[in-house]
Amino acid sequence: MLDRLHNPYLLLVLTVLFWSGNMVIGRALREQVPPLSLAFWRWAIAFLLVLPLALPPLRAQWPRLRASWKAVSVLGLLGVGGYNTLAYIGLQYTPATNAALLNSFIPIATITLSWAFLGKHLRTIDWLGVLISFSGVSIIISRGDPASLGQLSFNVGDLWMLVAVFTWALYTVGLQWRPAAVDPMLLLAAFTFVGLLALAPAYAWELSQGRTISVSPGALAGIAYTGIFPGFLGYVFYNRAVGEVGASKASLFLHLMPVFATILSAIFLAEIPQPHHYLGIALIFAGIYMTTAASGATRAR
């Protein structure tokens, strides 16, 4: 099993599975856990998990980490303090359909930013894979009627989600500039520490508004899940995979979120999949396979 976890594509699939579970948990707990509280405690748990693994290399690698404080600060603000917090806020105002549609633009935003800042270009087959995968996302979101996408109305929540999308795209591209030769656990701890510093005043403000967690076993279990799986393991896996396959291909796997969200919602929320779900899932897998298989063939030559 540990050998299989060296495969970056498996790491990406597991990451998206964890993050899809986060969406289901967030929906289930939306009346019990306010968005900034969920973001803060998610990362507090993740920080406690990564800290014992980050402390051993800290003394030897501190000079390199300190020399890269600008990159570490920016990536911590974007990836930890930014994306999920902005998405949680956006979901307070916008329907899940709009949020899922905007979230599906992350691969396209990442590819665009990679082209603009890194000069990277995808081949025709890569672009075709992205388009096929995105068409599958559109079919799921539109419930099999793509014409209905033109009837969506947008509000302030959609603006929050759009900012969240580009925040994550910037984080993914920005991983190119993370400090080299720094232990991944130490780097994740540094990102998380920066993110928590940014989230702390926002969380305090939310508490001052009287928005507190309704403590229950379900709420505590849900918060624990977000910290352990999407927060800790998800970021460990994603950061490693991006380093191996690049930002553009890694972001394509985010199209799997509607797939896993559909499956998990059927299991835990009794939302039964419809035929358009299966068609959309097939197209998403086809697009991802087209891109990753073509990449493998290129490396084999």
N, C-alpha and C positions, 0 to 999 in steps of 0.2 A: 504493500500500500504506500509506504514511504517513497519507494522508487517511482511509483506512478505520479506522486505529487511533484516530481521534477518536471512533468510535462506542463508547459505554460498554458496550453489550451484547456487542460483539465482544471488548472488553477482558476482560469477565467470563468469556466462553467460553474465551479463551486462558489466563486465570488458572487456571481449574478444570482445564484440560488439563494445565498445568504441575504443579499440585498432585496430580493423579491419577498422573502419572508419578512423582512423589515417593513415592506409596504403593507403586508397583511396585518402585521402586529400594530403598525401605526394606525391603520383603519379601525382595528378592533378596540384600540385604547384611546381613540380620539376624544372621548368624553371624560376619560379618567386622568390622562396625562397631557398637560399643555405642551405645545411644540418646543419651546425653549428649554423646558424642564427635561423633556425626552432627549434633546440634543446634548444638554450638559451631562446628565447622568450616564448616557450612552458612552461618552468619551471619558468620563471619570472612571468607569469600569474598565474600559479598554486600556487606560493609562496604568491602572493598578496591575493589569495582567502583563503588560509589556515591561514594566519597570524592573522586575527581577531579572529579566533577560537583557535589559539595556545597561544595567549598572556594571557588570564585569568589564566590558570594553570601554567604559566611559573615560577612565583615567588615561589610557593609552591613546584614545582617539579624540579626546577633547580638543586638542589644538586644531585638528582638521575640521571638526564640527564648528568650532568658534570662528574659524576663518571663513566659513560658508554661512554665517548667520543670516545674511540677507536672503539667500535662496531658501534656507530652512524656514525663516519667518514667513515668506510669501507662500510657500507650499503648505505650511501649517494653517495659515489663514484661509487659503482656498479650499484645501481638501478636508480639513477637520472643522474649522470654524465656519466655513462658508456654505458648501453645497447642501448638506442635509438640513442645516438650519433654515436656509432660504426655501428649500422644498417644503419643509414642515409648515412654514409660515404661508407659503402659497396655497397649500392644500386647505387652509382655513377659509379661503375665499373662492376657490375654483373647483368645479367638478373633477372627479378622478379622470374622466375621459379627456378633458383638456390637458390635465397634468401629464397623463401618459403620452399623449401626442407630442407635447413639447419635450418631454424627457427623451423621446425617440429621436430627437434631432441631435443628441450628444455625439453620435459617431460622425455625422456630417459636419458639426461644428468643430470637432477635433481634427478631422481631415483638413478642413479649411484653414485652421490655425497652424497645423503642421506644414501646410503648403506656404502659408504667409511668413512664418517665423523660422522654419527649419529647412525650407526649400525642398520638401519631400513631395514626391509625386506617386500616385497610384497608377497601375496599369489599367487598361480597359477592362480586363476581367475582374479586377478588384472593384472598380466602380460599379460594374454590373452586379457583382455580389451584394454591394451595399444597397443598390436600388431594389433588387429582388427581396432582400431582407426587410427593407423599409416598407415595401408594398405589403408584406405579411403583417407588419405592425399595423399598418393602416386598415387592413381588413378586419383585424381583431378589434381595433378601437371603433371603427365605423359599424360594427356588427354585420359585416358582409355587404354594406351599402356605401361604397366610397363616396357617392354623391352627397351623403349626409355630412361629410367633413366640411363642405362649404357652408353649412348651416350653423356651425358652431359659433357661439358668441364668446367674446373674450372680455376679461375684466382685470382688476388690479392683481388678482391672484395669478393670472397668466403672466403678468409682467414679472412677478417674483420668481415664477418657475423659469421664465426665459433667462433671467439673471443667473439662476441656479445652474441651468444647462451650460452657459458659457463659463461659469465659475469652474465646473467640473472639467470642461474641455481644456481650460487654461491649466488646471492642476495636472491633467494627464500629459499635456505637452510639456509643462514645466518640469516634469520628472526627469527630462533630459539633462537638467542642470543641477540635479541633486548631487551633493558632495560625493566624490568617488572614494572608495576604500573606507567607507564608514559602515559599521555593522548595521544590517537592515533593522534589527530590533532597536538599536540606539537611535537610528534615524526616525523610526516610527514614534518612539517615545518623545523625541524632540518636536516632531510635527504635532503630536497630541498635546504636549505641554503648551505650545504656542496657541493651538486652537482653544484649549480650556481657558487660557488667559483672556482670549477675546470673548468667549461665551460667558464667563463669570459675571460681568456687569449686566449683560443682557438677561441672564437668568435672575439676577437680583432684582432687575426692573420688573420682570414678570411676576415675581413673588410680591413686590410692592403693590401690584395691581390686584392682588387677591387671588391670583390664579395658582393654585397649588395642586399637588398630586392627590388624587383620591386613593389612599393606600388600600390595597387588597392583594391577595395571593396572585391573582391573574395579572394585575398591574406590575407587581414586583418581578414576576417571571418574565413578562414581556420586556421590561427594561433590561433585565439580565441578558435576555436573548440579544437585544440590540447591541449591547456592549461586547458580548463574547464573540458572536458570529459576524454580523455586518461590520461592527466597529473594529475588533481586533483581528480576527482571522481574515476577514474580507480585505482589509487594507494590506495585510502582510502578503496575501496571495496576489492582489492586484498590482501592487508596486513591483513585485518580483516578475510577474508576467509582462508588464509593460517594458521592463528592462530587457526582456528576451525577444519579444515580438514587435515592439514599437507601439507608439501611441495610437496610430490609425487602426491597425488590426485589432488591438486590444479593445478599443472603444466599440468596435462592431459587435462584440459579444453583449453589449448592453441591450441590443435588440431582443435578447432572450428574456428580458424582464417580463414582458407581457405573457410569454409562454409559461414561465414558472409561476407568475402571479395568478394566471388562469388555473393552473393545476392546484396550487396551494389554496386558492379560494374555494375550489370544488371540495377539497378535503376538509378544510377547517371552517369555511363559511357556508357550506352547502349551496354554492353557486355552480350549477351544472353546466359544463361546457356545451356549446352549440356547434353546428357544422362549420360556421365561419371561423370558430376558434381553431379547429383542426386544419383548415385550409391555411390560415395565417401561420400556424406553427410550422407546417410543412414548408412554406415559402421562406420563413426565417431560417430554418435549418439548411435549406438549399443554398441560400445566399452565404451563410457562414461557411458551409462546406466548400463552396466554389472558391472563396477567397483563401481559406486555409490550405486546401488541397493544391491550389495553384502555387501557393508560396512554397509548399513542400516539394513540388515538382521542380520549381526553379532552383532550390538549394541542392537538389539531387543531381543536377546537371554538372 
